[in-house]
Amino acid sequence: MTPLSHVRRLTTAAMLVFCMTSLTSASPQEPGPAATELKPYVESIAGTDLKFEMVPIPGGEFLMGSPDDEEDRKEDEGPVHPVKISPFWMGKHEVTWDEYDQFAFSLDIKKKKRENVDVNAQPTSEKMADAVTRPTPPYADETFGLGRKNQPVICITHHAAMEYCRWLSAKTGKVYRLPTEAEWEYAARAGSKGPYSFDADEIEEYAWYVENAEKPQTVGKKKPNSWGLYDMHGNVAEWCLDHYAPDQYTLFAKDNPAIGPVLLPDAKEYPYVARGGSWDDDADQLRSAAR
């Protein structure tokens, strides 16, 4: 039985605002069902009334990167190479502040002690989750006054996204992680081969970008792609698991598919891959292959 991944979508933003995306682990340990049995599911976060939806992504092969003749392509998007992806689940929407705040500020051990909660009586999963390192409280409003209800998480580091995944895994008993760069592009394309998962003249129907948005928007207001994923193009950019290397694609064969490629994080802290573009980007940054 092949282990399957559960990928969340987290975002991060600065002035070139990006936001984190899917969360999954590099080496999933949980055995999952056969690919033909994958179905959407709703995950509940224990101890809260929060839920989020996960969408099954079928396994398959695709051509990763952009061809030489794609308009606005960058050098780091090639050469095009075949990639084989195993089936996995991906978050239907980007991770929201409602969810992330439970990790960052609400359910830590110090708060429970202040509220006279017996931390020794916690379930094992709760103790594991409480042991995960959390970010320090921010000095300023990291939402820039945009609010938190159904808003995608912004202004978080790659490390914070990884820690959130680790916390969520401990809370739920499933392995959640960030998507690899290859998984992200495969899911964003949803079987398409052009610059976007939709016709370019339909971009207003699917994406928030500099032409139609002045700030990040609540999740799920535009149309999803054909695999049921919202805001893969625009709104906020999404962290991937991989380190960023501009020449990474030159290492792969052009005739035999690479099997689940990933450039895993190591002692080198930066840079990491962010995908999908944001509300503050031009349309070319929203392309499926843009890195």
N, C-alpha and C positions, 0 to 999 in steps of 0.2 A: 504494500500500500504506500503510495508516494505521499510524503508530507506536503501539505499545502499551506500557503502563506495567507495571512490576513493583513492587508495593507491599509493604513490610514493616510490621510492627506493633510499635511500640516504646512503652514505658511510662515514666512518671515518678511518683515518689511522695514525698509529705511526710506530714503527719498526715492530711490529706484525701487519702490515698494514691492517686495515679494512676500509670499506667505507659504507656510508649510503645508505639506500634503500627507499622502498616504503613509501609514506607519506599519512596517513589518520587520521581521528579524532576518539577519543574514543566514542563519542556519535554523530554520523552523524545526522544532522537535515534535510538534503535535501531529499525530497521524490524522489524515483527513479522508473524506470519501473519495471514490473514484471520480474522475473529471465529469463523467456523464451524470453524476448525482449532485453536482453543485447547484445550490439554490440560493436565492437571496435570503438574508436573515437580518433580524434586528437584535442588536446587542444592548443590554442594560448595564449601566455602571452601578455596581453594588453600593448600597447606602445612599443612593440618590434617586431622583425620578427621571434622570437623563437617559436617553436612548439614542442610538445612531444606526443607520442602515448600511449594510454591506452588500455589494453587488458581485456576483460571480463573473470572473473573466475567463473565457475559454482559452485553453492552451493552443499554440500554433506557431507558425513561422511568419516572419515579415521582413521587409527590407528596412533596416535602420539607417537614419540619416537622410540627407537631401541630395538629389541629383545635381550635377554641375549646372544645369540649365534652370533650376528653380530660382525664381526672382527673389532677391534680397538674401540669398543664402550666404552663410559665413564659412570660412575655411574649416573651422572646427566641426562642421556638420558632415564631413565626408572623410574618406570615401564611403559610399553606400555599401552595406554588407549585410548578408542574411543572418538572422538571429532566431533561435528557437526558444520559446517561452513556455514554461509549465503553467497549468491553470492556477489561479489564485483568486482571493476576494479582495475588492478594493472599496474604500469608502465612497458612498454615493455622493457625498458632499465634502467640501473642505472641512477640516476640524474647526469647530466654533469656540468662541470664548466661554460659552456655557460649559462645554466639556473640559477645556483646558484649565479653567479656573479651579475645578475640583482637584486637579493635580497640583496646581501651583500654590494655592492659598487656603483651601477649605478643609482638607482632610488630613493634615499633618498631626504628628504625635503631640506637639506642644499645644495645639488647639484643643485636642481631646483631653489633655490633662487639665487645661484651664476649665473645661466644661465638666470635670470630674468623671470622665469616661474611664472605665477600667481597661487600660490598653493591654493588660495581660490576658484579658478575657476575649480579646479579638480573635476572629478566625485567622488561620495561618495566612490566607491570601491577603487579608487586611494588614497583617504585620509585615509581610513582604512588600506590599505597596507603600506602607509608611516608611520603609527603610530606603526608598529611592530618593536620591538627592533632588531637592527642589530648587527653583530659582529664588534669589533674594527678592523681597518686595521692590517694585520699581520706584524710582524717584519722581516720576511724572506719569501722567495718564498715557499709557502706550497705545490707546485706541484713538488718540488725537481727537477726543470728544465725539467719536462716532458711535459710542455705545457698544454693548456686548451681546445683546440678544440676537441670536442667529447670525452674528457677524463672524467672518473668518478670522482666525488668530493672525495677528501681524506682530512684527517687531520681536520675534523670538529667534534665537540662534539655532544652528544645526544641532548643537549639543543639547539644547533644551528640547528640541523635537525628539531626539533619540531617547532622552530621559522620560519624556511623556510616554513614548511607546513602551518603555520598560515598565513604567508604573501601570499602564493600561493592561499589559500582559499579566502582571501580578494580580491585578484586580479581577480579571476575567478568567484566568486560567487558559487563555488562548495566546498564541504568539503573534503579537502585533509589531509591525516595523514600518519604516519608511520604504517606499518602493525603490527598486533599483532604477537607474536611468533607462535601461532597456524596457523594464516593465512599464514605466510611466509612458514612454513613447508608444509602446504597443497598445496600451489601454486608451491613450489619447486618440490614436488613429482609428481604433475600433474597426479595423478592416479597410480603412481608406488608404489611398496612395498619394493623394495630392498634398498641398501645403497645410491644409486643415482637414478636420474630419467632416467638413461641410463645404459646399461651394463658397468660394471667396465672397461672392456678392450677397451671401446670406449671413455675413458676420454679425450684423446687428441683432439677429435672432438668437445667436448662440453665445456671444461674448461681451464682457464689459472691457473697454479699452479707452484710450485717450480721447477718442472721438465722441463717446457717449456717456462717459462717467467722470465725475470730479472727485470721487472717493471710492473706497471698497464698498461693495454692495452686499446685502444679506444673501446667504447662499440659496441657490436653486431658483432664481428668478428668471433665468434664461432657459432655452431649450437644452436638454441633455444630448450627448452624442448617442449613436445607435446602440451602445452597450449600456445606456442608462446612467452615465456619469455626468454630473453637472459641473460647470465652471472649470473644465480642463483647459480651456483657452481663455486667458484674461482673468479679471477680478483680482486675484492675488497669485503670485508665482509660488510654486510648490517645491519644497526641499525633496531631493532624492537621497538615497543612501550613499551614493558614490562620491569619492573625491573627483574633482574636475581636472582633466588632463586634455589640453587642446588637441593633442595628436593621438588620443586613445584609439580612434577608429582605424588608424593605419596598422594596428597590430592584428587585425582580424582578416581571415581569408575571405575572398570574394566569391568562392564557389561552395564551400562547406559552411553550414550555419554554426555560429557560436552558440553554445548551450548556456542560457541564463547568464550572460556576462555581467560582471560587476567589478568596479575598482574599489575595493573595500577601504574604509577609513583606517588609518594607522596613526603612528605618532605625529605625523605631519598634520597640523591643525587645520590649515586652509589651503586651497579653496575647495568648496563643495559645489555640487550641481544643483541649480534651481531651474525649474522648467515651467512652461505655460504662459509666461508673461503676466502683466498686471494691468489694472485699470489705468495706470499712468504711462503705459507703453503704446508705441505705434503698432499697427496691425502685424508688421513683419516679425515682431518679437513673440507673437502668439502662435506662430506656426508650430506644427507638431514636432519638427526636427530642431527648432531653435534651442540653443543651449545657453 
